[in-house]
């Protein structure tokens, strides 16, 4: 059974940093592309960053230069390092992978950027 569990969210001031973690069980993350999405109140869920099984990365324009996605194979975990956070980054952040055309999601972790 595939499970993705996010952690690391919280309240941070503008300009601050957070690191989100997505721990996987039931799958070997090294075999699959992984992604982080976010959903702000009243808005659609949007792709923030993705990483392929070979380590190639892609970012939404709004987070380029500020966010970094990475994976730790030994811990079977994907990370999202978020720097220079802005109030508009406030959202619930979700970890995602696609296996055999099926989407798997974590429960989400809340990130709030506010002074």
N, C-alpha and C positions, 0 to 999 in steps of 0.2 A: 504494500500500500504506500503510495507516494504521499509524503507530507512535507510541507514547506512551512517553516516557523520563522516569522520576522521578529526582530527585536532592535532596540537602540533608539527608538523615537523618543520625543520629549519636547519640552519648551526651551527655546533658545532665543537669544536676542539677535536682532539683525546684525549681520557680519560674523556671526558665530559659526561653529562647526558641529556636525554630528556624524557618526558612523553607524549606518544600519547594517544589520546582519540577517542573512537568510540561511538557516540551517536546514539541510535536506535529509530525509530518511526515505528508504525504500527505492532510491535511485542513486546511481553514481553520477554526480554532477559533471564529471569530466567528459561524459558522453553527449551532453546536451547543451544547447544554447540556453542562456538564462537572461531574464530581464527584470527590470524594476519599472513599475507603473506607479502613477499617483492619481488620486481623485480628490479634488477640492469640492467643498459644498456647492451644489447647484451646477457642477460642471461634469463633463464626461471624463471617464478614465483616460489618461494619456500615457504614452510610452516616454519614459525618462531616459533609460539607458539599457543597453543590451551587450551581452558578451557571447561570442560563439564558443564552440567546444575547443577551438584552436586558440582562443584568446583574443580574437578580433573584437573591437569595441565600436559602439555607435551611441551617439548622444543626441537628445533633443537640442535644438538651437538655444533654447532658454537656459540650459544648464551647462553648455560647453565651456570648458575652462574653469568651472567651479566644482563639478561633480566628477568622481572617478569610480567606475565599476571594476571590481576585481574578484578573483576566485581563489580560494585556498583548497587545493585538492585533498590534502591530508585531513582537513577538517570537514570536507564536503560542505563548504559554506561559501556563499557569495556575499560580497560586501558592496556597500555604496557609501563612499566617503563624500560628504557634502560640506563644502567650504563656502565662505562668503554668502551665507544664507540670507534670503530676502523674505519679506512678508508674503510675497506671492508664491513662495515655495511651500506655504502651509497647505497640508493635505494629508490624507491617509496614503501611506506608501505600501505597495503590494509587490511581493516577489512572484515571479511567474516562470513556468517552463511549458513547453509543448512536447508531448510524447505521443507518437502515433496519431497525430492530428487532434489530440485532446489537450485542452488547457488545464493546467493545475495552478491553483492560487493559494497563497498563504492567507492568514486571517487579517493581515494588515497591521501597520504600526503608525500611530499618529505623530506627525511632525507639526509643531506650531512655532512660527517665527514671529515674535512680538516683543516690543519693549514694555 
